[in-house]
Amino acid sequence: MPVIAVTGHLDLTPATARAVRAALDDLLTPYPAGELTGVSCLAPGADTLFADAVLARGARLIAVLPGPGHPGPQADADFSRLRAAAHRTVVLPAAVLDDAAYVAANNELLALADELVAVWDGGPGNGPGGTADLVAVARAAGVPVRVVWPPGAGRTGR
């Protein structure tokens, strides 16, 4: 049973979010729903789009959370909905959601994965626990990485 994890940018433009969702749907199409598990940290942006695409296929979702808190008020509805829909939730013990907490969550996510999908513009990262960091860690560990960044895609910078 393939297990595909996701990492990606939080700040996708609305048009990019639509294009990414379509690309994720296409990427997941070859996998029969009963044979696919998706792993996501349920953050806004790429993680949420991927989790929705996994669930839309009828596949299983594993949520990996860095701590008992959640990503913030702007993500409450999606976060709560996806967490409730997850087949399994792994909650790490971080009391503070800092870089170390996100690195730990990424390590857990990667330990579960056969492959990593990165919704990534290919740019340098902003430190430990971010998209570029996880892509580098996955590649160093020999985990296959598929980058999804549709033509014309952009970020809001927020």
Backbone as JSON, one array per atom type, in Angstrom:
{
  "sequence": "MPVIAVTGHLDLTPATARAVRAALDDLLTPYPAGELTGVSCLAPGADTLFADAVLARGARLIAVLPGPGHPGPQADADFSRLRAAAHRTVVLPAAVLDDAAYVAANNELLALADELVAVWDGGPGNGPGGTADLVAVARAAGVPVRVVWPPGAGRTGR",
  "N": [[0.85, -1.18, 0.0], [0.85, 2.06, -1.06], [2.28, 4.89, 0.55], [1.98, 8.22, 0.65], [3.38, 11.27, 1.37], [3.09, 14.79, 2.13], [4.5, 18.02, 1.6], [4.72, 21.57, 1.62], [4.13, 24.94, 0.4], [2.53, 27.47, 2.36], [1.34, 29.78, 1.52], [-0.15, 30.04, -0.99], [-1.36, 31.54, -3.99], [-4.83, 32.21, -4.81], [-5.43, 31.29, -7.48], [-3.25, 29.63, -7.91], [-3.67, 27.73, -5.91], [-5.96, 26.44, -6.92], [-4.89, 25.34, -9.29], [-2.88, 23.7, -8.22], [-4.42, 21.9, -6.73], [-5.77, 20.56, -8.8], [-3.55, 19.4, -10.06], [-2.68, 17.71, -8.0], [-4.88, 15.99, -7.8], [-4.64, 14.72, -10.31], [-2.13, 13.51, -9.94], [-2.7, 11.62, -7.96], [-4.53, 9.96, -9.18], [-3.7, 7.43, -10.42], [-3.64, 5.66, -8.27], [-5.42, 3.19, -6.61], [-8.14, 3.79, -4.43], [-8.41, 2.18, -2.08], [-5.86, 1.35, -1.7], [-4.2, 3.4, -1.06], [-2.55, 5.67, 1.09], [-2.45, 8.84, 2.47], [-0.31, 11.3, 3.92], [-0.26, 14.04, 6.03], [0.48, 17.2, 7.54], [-1.55, 18.92, 7.92], [-1.45, 21.68, 7.68], [-2.3, 25.04, 6.58], [-2.81, 25.75, 3.06], [-0.73, 23.93, 0.89], [-0.66, 21.45, 2.35], [-3.31, 21.14, 3.24], [-4.71, 21.15, 0.79], [-3.7, 18.78, -0.33], [-4.54, 16.86, 1.58], [-7.31, 17.09, 1.28], [-7.53, 16.2, -1.4], [-6.69, 13.54, -1.14], [-8.7, 12.49, 0.55], [-10.92, 12.95, -1.1], [-10.53, 11.02, -3.02], [-11.25, 8.85, -1.62], [-9.39, 7.63, -0.11], [-7.14, 6.74, 2.62], [-6.24, 8.93, 5.3], [-3.56, 10.12, 7.16], [-2.88, 12.17, 9.81], [-0.29, 14.2, 10.91], [0.73, 15.88, 13.64], [2.53, 18.56, 15.07], [2.23, 19.22, 17.72], [-0.1, 19.44, 20.5], [-1.58, 21.73, 19.99], [-3.06, 23.79, 17.37], [-2.85, 25.01, 13.9], [-3.75, 27.74, 13.85], [-6.11, 30.56, 13.82], [-7.0, 31.19, 11.17], [-7.02, 28.77, 9.94], [-8.73, 27.13, 11.27], [-11.35, 25.93, 10.56], [-10.82, 24.24, 8.28], [-8.7, 22.72, 9.36], [-9.92, 21.46, 11.6], [-11.96, 19.99, 10.33], [-10.46, 18.28, 8.64], [-8.85, 16.94, 10.48], [-10.79, 15.53, 11.9], [-11.64, 13.84, 9.88], [-9.47, 12.24, 9.41], [-7.95, 9.04, 9.25], [-6.14, 8.21, 11.08], [-4.44, 9.93, 13.69], [-1.42, 11.37, 14.54], [-0.05, 12.79, 17.24], [2.44, 14.82, 18.22], [4.55, 15.71, 21.05], [5.16, 18.48, 21.35], [5.21, 21.43, 23.2], [5.51, 24.02, 22.46], [5.08, 25.47, 19.34], [7.52, 25.6, 17.51], [10.5, 25.93, 15.41], [11.86, 23.5, 15.96], [9.75, 21.81, 16.69], [8.37, 21.61, 14.26], [10.33, 20.42, 12.67], [10.5, 17.94, 13.97], [7.91, 16.97, 13.47], [8.03, 16.82, 10.67], [10.02, 14.85, 10.42], [8.69, 12.63, 11.48], [6.56, 12.43, 9.66], [8.0, 11.86, 7.32], [9.13, 9.41, 8.05], [6.96, 7.74, 7.84], [6.45, 7.65, 5.15], [6.51, 6.51, 1.72], [7.02, 8.03, -0.39], [7.46, 11.49, -1.2], [5.5, 14.29, -1.84], [6.05, 17.48, -2.98], [4.85, 20.61, -2.84], [6.13, 23.07, -4.17], [8.1, 25.89, -4.93], [10.71, 25.64, -5.59], [12.54, 27.31, -4.51], [14.94, 28.68, -2.09], [14.79, 27.71, 1.34], [13.19, 28.9, 4.39], [14.4, 28.16, 6.67], [14.83, 25.61, 9.27], [12.46, 22.94, 9.24], [10.81, 23.81, 7.24], [9.5, 23.74, 3.82], [11.61, 23.5, 1.81], [13.65, 22.53, 3.43], [12.6, 20.02, 4.27], [12.4, 18.72, 1.79], [15.12, 18.51, 1.12], [16.02, 16.85, 3.22], [14.49, 14.54, 2.71], [15.43, 13.81, 0.16], [18.13, 13.3, 0.79], [17.76, 11.08, 2.38], [16.98, 9.25, 0.57], [14.34, 9.09, -0.14], [11.89, 9.17, -2.57], [11.04, 12.19, -4.28], [8.48, 14.15, -5.52], [7.97, 17.03, -7.23], [5.49, 19.48, -7.28], [4.55, 22.13, -9.05], [2.76, 24.12, -10.72], [2.8, 25.65, -14.05], [3.1, 29.15, -14.08], [2.42, 29.42, -11.44], [2.12, 30.93, -8.18], [2.97, 32.74, -5.15], [1.59, 34.34, -2.26], [3.17, 35.65, -0.47], [2.64, 36.01, 2.17]],
  "CA": [[0.0, 0.0, 0.0], [1.7, 3.25, -1.1], [2.05, 5.97, 1.51], [2.51, 9.45, 0.06], [3.33, 12.41, 2.29], [3.12, 16.08, 1.46], [5.03, 19.24, 2.19], [4.5, 22.63, 0.64], [3.96, 26.32, 0.81], [1.29, 27.87, 3.02], [0.86, 31.04, 0.97], [-0.46, 29.92, -2.41], [-2.41, 32.44, -4.48], [-6.04, 31.43, -5.11], [-5.3, 30.6, -8.76], [-2.27, 28.55, -7.72], [-4.33, 26.68, -5.12], [-6.81, 25.66, -7.83], [-4.02, 24.57, -10.19], [-2.22, 22.66, -7.42], [-5.41, 20.86, -6.41], [-5.96, 19.78, -10.02], [-2.33, 18.6, -10.25], [-2.69, 16.66, -6.98], [-5.88, 15.01, -8.23], [-4.02, 13.96, -11.39], [-1.04, 12.72, -9.37], [-3.25, 10.52, -7.17], [-5.44, 9.15, -9.99], [-3.3, 6.04, -10.66], [-3.68, 4.84, -7.06], [-6.76, 2.8, -6.14], [-8.42, 4.38, -3.11], [-8.17, 1.23, -1.01], [-4.43, 1.04, -1.6], [-3.46, 4.64, -0.88], [-2.6, 6.44, 2.33], [-1.8, 10.14, 2.4], [0.14, 11.8, 5.21], [-0.22, 15.5, 5.99], [0.49, 17.92, 8.82], [-2.81, 19.67, 7.91], [-1.24, 23.12, 7.66], [-2.99, 25.69, 5.47], [-2.1, 25.7, 1.78], [-0.46, 22.65, 0.24], [-1.04, 20.3, 3.19], [-4.76, 21.04, 3.23], [-5.11, 20.74, -0.55], [-3.35, 17.37, -0.49], [-5.44, 16.07, 2.43], [-8.62, 17.07, 0.61], [-7.43, 15.35, -2.59], [-6.63, 12.15, -0.65], [-10.04, 12.12, 1.02], [-11.83, 12.93, -2.25], [-10.32, 9.73, -3.68], [-11.72, 7.77, -0.75], [-8.2, 6.99, 0.48], [-6.92, 6.99, 4.05], [-5.43, 10.09, 5.64], [-2.9, 10.17, 8.46], [-2.49, 13.52, 10.19], [0.86, 14.28, 11.83], [0.68, 17.21, 14.23], [3.73, 18.79, 15.87], [1.87, 19.36, 19.14], [-1.54, 19.39, 20.73], [-2.21, 22.94, 19.45], [-3.34, 23.72, 15.93], [-2.12, 26.04, 13.18], [-4.17, 29.13, 13.99], [-7.51, 30.86, 13.55], [-7.33, 31.16, 9.75], [-7.09, 27.39, 9.49], [-9.56, 26.36, 12.18], [-12.39, 25.11, 9.94], [-10.2, 23.17, 7.51], [-7.94, 21.87, 10.27], [-10.85, 20.64, 12.39], [-12.63, 19.06, 9.41], [-9.52, 17.26, 8.18], [-8.45, 16.12, 11.62], [-11.91, 14.62, 12.17], [-11.73, 12.86, 8.78], [-8.25, 11.41, 9.35], [-8.03, 7.66, 9.71], [-5.28, 8.17, 12.27], [-3.75, 11.18, 13.98], [-0.23, 11.27, 15.37], [0.16, 14.09, 17.88], [3.72, 14.87, 18.9], [4.38, 16.38, 22.34], [5.7, 19.85, 21.44], [4.4, 22.41, 23.92], [5.66, 25.25, 21.69], [5.19, 25.14, 17.92], [8.68, 26.31, 16.99], [11.2, 25.19, 14.35], [12.15, 22.13, 16.41], [8.5, 21.06, 16.63], [8.08, 21.32, 12.86], [11.32, 19.43, 12.23], [10.08, 16.64, 14.52], [6.73, 16.53, 12.71], [8.51, 16.42, 9.34], [10.72, 13.57, 10.55], [7.64, 11.61, 11.66], [5.88, 12.35, 8.37], [8.91, 11.18, 6.39], [9.29, 8.01, 8.49], [5.78, 6.99, 7.4], [6.23, 7.81, 3.71], [7.26, 5.86, 0.64], [7.27, 9.08, -1.37], [7.08, 12.83, -0.75], [5.05, 15.27, -2.82], [6.42, 18.81, -2.52], [4.25, 21.75, -3.54], [7.32, 23.89, -3.88], [8.57, 26.71, -6.04], [12.11, 25.34, -5.82], [13.38, 28.34, -3.9], [15.57, 28.35, -0.82], [13.87, 27.7, 2.46], [13.3, 29.92, 5.42], [14.92, 27.56, 7.89], [14.45, 24.24, 9.61], [11.05, 22.62, 9.34], [10.08, 24.3, 6.08], [9.4, 22.9, 2.63], [12.93, 23.22, 1.21], [14.37, 21.7, 4.39], [12.09, 18.64, 4.21], [12.79, 18.17, 0.49], [16.54, 18.14, 1.23], [16.12, 15.7, 4.12], [13.94, 13.39, 2.0], [16.36, 13.4, -0.9], [19.31, 12.71, 1.44], [17.37, 9.78, 2.92], [16.62, 8.37, -0.54], [12.89, 9.05, -0.34], [11.56, 9.86, -3.82], [10.34, 13.46, -4.14], [7.84, 14.68, -6.73], [7.66, 18.44, -7.05], [4.31, 19.98, -7.97], [4.54, 23.59, -9.14], [2.21, 24.34, -12.06], [3.25, 26.84, -14.76], [2.43, 30.39, -13.67], [2.07, 29.37, -10.01], [2.69, 32.01, -7.39], [2.73, 32.8, -3.71], [1.14, 35.66, -1.81], [4.21, 36.26, 0.34], [2.18, 36.18, 3.56]],
  "C": [[0.89, 1.24, 0.0], [1.27, 4.29, -0.06], [2.76, 7.2, 0.95], [2.31, 10.59, 1.06], [3.45, 13.69, 1.49], [3.87, 17.11, 2.3], [4.77, 20.34, 1.17], [4.22, 23.97, 1.27], [2.57, 26.56, 1.4], [0.58, 28.97, 2.24], [0.62, 31.01, -0.54], [-1.52, 30.95, -2.8], [-3.65, 31.59, -4.75], [-5.95, 30.66, -6.43], [-4.32, 29.43, -8.66], [-2.9, 27.42, -6.93], [-5.21, 25.82, -6.01], [-5.97, 24.78, -8.75], [-3.31, 23.44, -9.45], [-3.2, 21.55, -7.1], [-5.65, 19.97, -7.62], [-4.75, 18.87, -10.26], [-2.27, 17.46, -9.24], [-3.71, 15.58, -7.32], [-5.31, 14.12, -9.32], [-2.94, 13.02, -10.86], [-1.58, 11.49, -8.64], [-4.13, 9.56, -7.97], [-4.98, 7.7, -10.2], [-3.45, 5.11, -9.45], [-5.11, 4.47, -6.69], [-6.96, 3.28, -4.7], [-8.08, 3.44, -1.96], [-6.71, 0.89, -0.8], [-3.58, 2.27, -1.3], [-3.66, 5.21, 0.51], [-1.84, 7.73, 2.09], [-1.45, 10.61, 3.8], [0.34, 13.31, 5.1], [-0.17, 16.06, 7.4], [-0.71, 18.86, 8.93], [-2.64, 21.19, 8.01], [-2.04, 23.73, 6.52], [-2.17, 25.56, 4.17], [-1.95, 24.29, 1.26], [-0.91, 21.45, 1.05], [-2.54, 20.06, 3.15], [-5.27, 20.58, 1.86], [-4.85, 19.25, -0.78], [-4.3, 16.49, 0.33], [-6.83, 15.98, 1.8], [-8.61, 16.17, -0.62], [-7.41, 13.87, -2.2], [-8.03, 11.69, -0.24], [-11.05, 12.06, -0.12], [-11.7, 11.63, -3.05], [-10.87, 8.57, -2.86], [-10.58, 7.03, -0.09], [-8.08, 7.38, 1.95], [-5.98, 8.17, 4.25], [-4.86, 9.9, 7.04], [-2.48, 11.61, 8.68], [-1.33, 13.44, 11.18], [0.92, 15.71, 12.33], [1.87, 17.4, 15.16], [3.46, 18.9, 17.37], [0.37, 19.37, 19.29], [-2.28, 20.64, 20.26], [-2.56, 22.75, 17.99], [-2.83, 24.99, 15.25], [-2.64, 27.47, 13.25], [-5.58, 29.38, 13.52], [-7.89, 30.79, 12.07], [-7.52, 29.75, 9.24], [-8.06, 26.55, 10.31], [-10.55, 25.42, 11.49], [-11.79, 23.95, 9.15], [-9.45, 22.19, 8.41], [-8.87, 20.93, 11.03], [-11.53, 19.59, 11.52], [-11.7, 17.92, 9.0], [-9.06, 16.36, 9.32], [-9.54, 15.11, 11.96], [-12.01, 13.52, 11.11], [-10.54, 11.92, 8.71], [-8.52, 10.02, 9.92], [-7.24, 7.49, 11.01], [-4.63, 9.53, 12.44], [-2.6, 10.91, 14.93], [0.02, 12.66, 15.93], [1.47, 14.03, 18.66], [3.6, 15.79, 20.12], [4.83, 17.83, 22.44], [4.73, 20.79, 22.15], [4.41, 23.75, 23.19], [5.85, 24.86, 20.23], [6.27, 26.01, 17.29], [9.34, 25.47, 15.9], [11.45, 23.74, 14.73], [10.9, 21.26, 16.35], [8.16, 20.67, 15.2], [9.08, 20.34, 12.26], [10.92, 18.04, 12.72], [8.87, 16.1, 13.76], [7.14, 16.07, 11.31], [9.23, 15.08, 9.39], [9.73, 12.42, 10.7], [6.92, 11.36, 10.34], [6.73, 11.55, 7.38], [9.11, 9.72, 6.76], [8.12, 7.14, 8.03], [5.7, 6.84, 5.89], [7.11, 6.92, 2.84], [7.71, 6.9, -0.37], [6.82, 10.41, -0.76], [6.66, 13.66, -1.95], [5.35, 16.65, -2.22], [5.77, 19.86, -3.41], [5.19, 22.91, -3.25], [7.77, 24.63, -5.11], [10.05, 26.5, -6.34], [13.07, 26.31, -5.17], [14.0, 27.87, -2.58], [14.56, 28.45, 0.32], [14.08, 28.84, 3.42], [13.71, 29.29, 6.75], [14.43, 26.15, 8.13], [12.94, 24.07, 9.72], [10.21, 23.09, 8.17], [10.13, 23.34, 4.91], [10.76, 22.52, 2.06], [13.75, 22.31, 2.12], [13.91, 20.24, 4.3], [12.45, 17.99, 2.88], [14.24, 17.7, 0.55], [16.72, 16.91, 2.11], [15.62, 14.43, 3.42], [14.91, 12.89, 0.93], [17.61, 12.75, -0.31], [19.01, 11.32, 1.98], [16.98, 8.79, 1.82], [15.13, 8.22, -0.75], [12.58, 9.81, -1.64], [10.72, 11.11, -3.56], [9.77, 13.84, -5.5], [7.44, 16.11, -6.44], [6.45, 18.8, -7.91], [4.38, 21.5, -7.91], [4.08, 23.94, -10.54], [2.76, 25.61, -12.72], [2.42, 28.05, -14.31], [2.05, 30.44, -12.19], [2.76, 30.51, -9.27], [2.29, 31.93, -5.93], [2.32, 34.22, -3.33], [2.21, 36.38, -1.02], [3.79, 36.51, 1.78], [2.4, 34.94, 4.36]]
}
